Amino acid sequence: MGNKNSFVIYTSWRSFFELLEEPELIKELLYTMFDIAEGKEPAATNNRVKSALKAIEPKMKEDLEAYEVRCEKNRIAAQKRWNNPSDMHSHADAMQQDGDTDSDTDTDSDTDTDSDTDIDLSVISGSNTPSVPEVLKAASNHGIELSEADAKEFITYYYVDRKGALNGEPIRDWRKLLKSWGKHTLISTDSVLGADFEGYEAYLRLPVEIQKRIDEEQHKFGHRRITRATAMAITECGKAV
């Protein structure tokens, strides 16, 4: 015990404090309770304080043990999630599903690039393939901040790697995909948190809501991948290694 930074004081204990009456004895009881919560051996010297502790200490230790059991269960569950992200959906599936129905109000922009943008896009053929200027213009019309490198990455992803098709069907409207591109461009979780045990330790220090977000995205995208938006949220927490 000793990792918990708080403990419960029950209203039923008020009578023990009232019976002590003297401020010094109440102070001794409180300090001893803090010692118990911190995993230290109680060092009360006054017999009246010791009598109060006989009723208080068992319940405090019971609460602390229950807390440690919960922490261990949460730790095991978190480690399982960290070690076994399930590849349930592909990146392309998630992007296609977003389309114009995306109600996310995230306006974060990121000009970092994750893939090789030196590919010669002039070799791409097809009347439906957008050019870099067209992608940039469409982004501007929709209020989306996009760099030339991002535009090239977008075209490369959909029209080089996937040959202008998703799930075997031709891309109907690349502008819909562009709308959610900034939010769903994927990066490695390890590149943000660190790899192996180091990354797991950093993950455990994150707020629960960010852990849940990481879990959901790794489950959705697989291969320990998260969106840039989540990566930025991690960094903003000041917890990334």
C-alpha positions as a printed NumPy array, in Angstrom:
array([[  0.   ,   0.   ,   0.   ],
       [  1.022,   3.628,  -0.177],
       [  0.371,   4.584,  -3.829],
       [ -3.092,   6.014,  -3.199],
       [ -3.212,   9.79 ,  -2.88 ],
       [ -6.495,   9.991,  -0.967],
       [ -8.618,   8.131,   1.54 ],
       [-12.224,   8.195,   2.764],
       [-13.327,   9.639,   6.091],
       [-16.775,   8.337,   7.01 ],
       [-19.328,  10.541,   8.789],
       [-19.859,   7.742,  11.309],
       [-16.329,   8.431,  12.579],
       [-17.291,  11.869,  13.833],
       [-18.095,  10.483,  17.273],
       [-14.476,   9.287,  17.701],
       [-13.192,  12.813,  17.08 ],
       [-15.776,  14.314,  19.436],
       [-14.777,  11.938,  22.237],
       [-11.128,  12.966,  21.939],
       [-12.104,  16.624,  22.577],
       [ -8.529,  17.921,  22.858],
       [ -7.118,  19.437,  19.634],
       [ -3.751,  17.71 ,  20.114],
       [ -5.38 ,  14.285,  20.312],
       [ -7.537,  14.987,  17.253],
       [ -4.381,  16.084,  15.456],
       [ -2.603,  12.86 ,  16.495],
       [ -5.512,  10.77 ,  15.223],
       [ -5.534,  12.565,  11.86 ],
       [ -1.771,  12.251,  11.395],
       [ -1.979,   8.556,  12.241],
       [ -4.735,   8.105,   9.681],
       [ -2.495,   9.722,   7.059],
       [  0.276,   7.281,   8.041],
       [ -2.074,   4.345,   7.506],
       [ -3.143,   5.688,   4.114],
       [  0.516,   6.033,   3.104],
       [  1.273,   2.455,   4.113],
       [  3.195,   3.352,   7.25 ],
       [  2.835,   1.654,  10.621],
       [  0.562,   3.702,  12.919],
       [  2.547,   5.303,  15.721],
       [ -0.147,   6.646,  18.024],
       [  0.952,   7.031,  21.654],
       [ -2.231,   8.148,  23.387],
       [ -4.511,   5.371,  24.608],
       [ -7.682,   7.27 ,  23.628],
       [ -6.325,   7.734,  20.124],
       [ -5.413,   4.039,  19.969],
       [ -8.961,   3.139,  20.968],
       [-10.383,   5.267,  18.155],
       [ -7.97 ,   3.648,  15.714],
       [ -9.183,   0.172,  16.642],
       [-12.478,   1.075,  15.001],
       [-11.082,   3.21 ,  12.157],
       [ -7.963,   1.324,  11.01 ],
       [ -9.619,  -1.936,   9.827],
       [-11.991,  -0.036,   7.531],
       [ -9.18 ,   2.141,   6.164],
       [ -7.069,  -0.923,   5.361],
       [-10.068,  -2.632,   3.783],
       [-10.598,   0.397,   1.524],
       [ -6.923,   0.527,   0.585],
       [ -6.802,  -3.189,  -0.238],
       [ -9.925,  -2.865,  -2.395],
       [ -8.299,   0.079,  -4.18 ],
       [ -5.164,  -1.944,  -4.895],
       [ -7.255,  -4.806,  -6.272],
       [ -9.027,  -2.373,  -8.631],
       [ -5.702,  -0.859,  -9.684],
       [ -4.257,  -4.274, -10.464],
       [ -7.311,  -5.265, -12.499],
       [ -7.122,  -1.988, -14.423],
       [ -3.388,  -2.457, -14.984],
       [ -3.875,  -5.969, -16.37 ],
       [ -6.723,  -4.807, -18.607],
       [ -4.67 ,  -1.864, -19.871],
       [ -1.684,  -4.095, -20.592],
       [ -3.887,  -6.487, -22.574],
       [ -5.262,  -3.599, -24.619],
       [ -1.755,  -2.253, -25.197],
       [ -0.3  ,  -5.589, -26.261],
       [ -3.218,  -6.765, -28.413],
       [ -4.713,  -3.966, -30.517],
       [ -7.178,  -5.72 , -32.836],
       [ -7.121,  -4.924, -36.535],
       [-10.894,  -4.724, -36.941],
       [-11.147,  -2.053, -39.628],
       [ -8.825,  -0.711, -42.27 ],
       [ -7.807,   2.914, -42.59 ],
       [ -9.641,   3.085, -45.89 ],
       [-12.879,   1.821, -44.357],
       [-12.781,   4.493, -41.686],
       [-12.065,   7.239, -44.187],
       [-14.822,   6.164, -46.572],
       [-17.345,   5.963, -43.747],
       [-16.618,   9.509, -42.61 ],
       [-17.512,  11.361, -45.784],
       [-19.779,  14.404, -45.433],
       [-21.607,  12.924, -42.445],
       [-18.658,  13.596, -40.127],
       [-19.819,  15.807, -37.285],
       [-16.439,  16.063, -35.558],
       [-15.577,  19.674, -34.83 ],
       [-11.856,  19.102, -34.473],
       [-10.069,  21.882, -36.333],
       [ -6.491,  20.882, -35.547],
       [ -4.174,  21.042, -38.509],
       [ -0.893,  19.226, -38.944],
       [  1.581,  19.668, -41.748],
       [  3.736,  16.705, -40.805],
       [  4.049,  13.99 , -43.435],
       [  4.32 ,  10.284, -42.786],
       [  4.871,   8.809, -46.215],
       [  7.218,   9.448, -49.1  ],
       [  5.935,  12.483, -51.019],
       [  8.692,  12.365, -53.648],
       [  6.627,  10.03 , -55.834],
       [  6.201,  11.448, -59.344],
       [  2.471,  12.138, -59.418],
       [  2.613,  12.966, -63.111],
       [  2.672,   9.238, -63.916],
       [ -0.819,   8.78 , -62.483],
       [ -3.452,   8.418, -65.153],
       [ -7.206,   8.669, -64.952],
       [ -9.678,  11.478, -65.501],
       [-10.922,  11.276, -61.912],
       [ -7.508,  11.745, -60.35 ],
       [ -7.211,  15.201, -58.765],
       [ -4.11 ,  17.32 , -59.208],
       [ -2.234,  18.949, -56.343],
       [ -3.683,  22.412, -57.189],
       [ -7.206,  20.922, -57.279],
       [ -6.747,  19.302, -53.891],
       [ -5.375,  22.532, -52.414],
       [ -8.231,  24.569, -53.899],
       [-10.874,  22.157, -52.605],
       [ -9.258,  22.211, -49.166],
       [ -9.286,  26.006, -49.168],
       [-12.953,  26.088, -50.224],
       [-13.832,  23.833, -47.281],
       [-11.721,  25.801, -44.81 ],
       [ -9.212,  22.968, -44.46 ],
       [ -5.556,  23.888, -43.886],
       [ -3.479,  21.701, -46.168],
       [  0.113,  21.957, -47.331],
       [  1.358,  20.92 , -50.768],
       [  3.081,  17.946, -49.143],
       [ -0.229,  16.924, -47.531],
       [ -1.987,  17.216, -50.905],
       [  0.634,  14.946, -52.504],
       [  0.275,  12.467, -49.667],
       [ -3.496,  12.472, -50.1  ],
       [ -3.226,  11.746, -53.846],
       [ -0.538,   9.124, -53.269],
       [ -2.64 ,   7.321, -50.657],
       [ -5.814,   7.126, -52.756],
       [ -4.63 ,   7.153, -56.354],
       [ -1.211,   5.48 , -56.204],
       [ -1.463,   3.001, -53.325],
       [ -5.175,   2.243, -53.816],
       [ -5.473,   3.051, -57.527],
       [ -8.507,   5.275, -57.065],
       [-10.686,   2.62 , -55.408],
       [-11.925,   1.709, -51.93 ],
       [-13.329,  -1.701, -51.092],
       [-13.242,  -2.572, -54.785],
       [-15.386,   0.422, -55.769],
       [-14.137,   3.555, -57.56 ],
       [-13.861,   6.587, -55.315],
       [-17.047,   8.546, -55.928],
       [-16.01 ,  11.905, -54.532],
       [-12.491,  12.47 , -53.288],
       [-13.583,  15.771, -51.704],
       [-15.522,  13.817, -49.063],
       [-12.354,  11.95 , -48.182],
       [-10.407,  15.194, -48.108],
       [-12.74 ,  16.581, -45.459],
       [-11.641,  14.003, -42.925],
       [ -8.081,  13.48 , -44.163],
       [ -6.428,  15.642, -41.522],
       [ -8.177,  13.84 , -38.694],
       [ -7.69 ,  10.303, -39.912],
       [ -4.191,  10.278, -41.281],
       [ -2.645,   7.521, -39.195],
       [  0.657,   7.408, -37.39 ],
       [  2.302,   4.856, -35.148],
       [  1.376,   4.992, -31.457],
       [  4.981,   4.081, -30.667],
       [  6.221,   7.205, -32.455],
       [  4.304,   9.322, -29.935],
       [  4.556,   7.346, -26.688],
       [  7.623,   5.208, -27.257],
       [  7.915,   1.495, -27.883],
       [  7.493,  -1.598, -25.714],
       [  7.555,  -1.096, -21.925],
       [  8.493,   2.573, -22.197],
       [  5.416,   3.247, -24.325],
       [  3.196,   1.251, -22.004],
       [  4.397,   3.231, -18.976],
       [  3.736,   6.519, -20.819],
       [  0.278,   5.228, -21.788],
       [ -0.565,   4.495, -18.143],
       [  0.271,   8.088, -17.174],
       [ -2.266,   9.515, -19.61 ],
       [ -5.757,  10.618, -18.511],
       [ -8.338,   7.853, -18.72 ],
       [-10.252,   9.594, -21.514],
       [ -7.1  ,   9.713, -23.68 ],
       [ -6.344,   6.048, -22.912],
       [ -9.863,   5.171, -24.032],
       [ -9.413,   7.175, -27.23 ],
       [ -6.146,   5.352, -27.991],
       [ -7.772,   1.964, -27.266],
       [-10.693,   2.688, -29.588],
       [ -8.468,   3.833, -32.447],
       [ -5.994,   0.951, -32.123],
       [ -8.954,  -1.412, -32.115],
       [-10.371,   0.33 , -35.19 ],
       [ -7.196,   0.81 , -37.229],
       [ -5.022,  -2.017, -35.906],
       [ -1.224,  -2.408, -35.904],
       [ -0.911,   0.061, -32.991],
       [ -1.987,   3.067, -35.045],
       [ -3.784,   6.239, -33.994],
       [ -4.964,   9.396, -35.732],
       [ -2.912,  12.562, -35.832],
       [ -5.62 ,  14.316, -33.823],
       [ -5.17 ,  11.838, -30.978],
       [ -1.391,  12.119, -31.221],
       [ -1.745,  15.87 , -30.795],
       [ -4.038,  15.367, -27.803],
       [ -1.408,  13.12 , -26.201],
       [  1.29 ,  15.725, -26.745],
       [ -0.92 ,  18.458, -25.3  ],
       [ -1.276,  16.383, -22.118],
       [  2.467,  16.755, -21.641],
       [  2.734,  13.003, -21.123],
       [  4.321,  11.904, -24.378],
       [  7.885,  10.673, -24.079]])
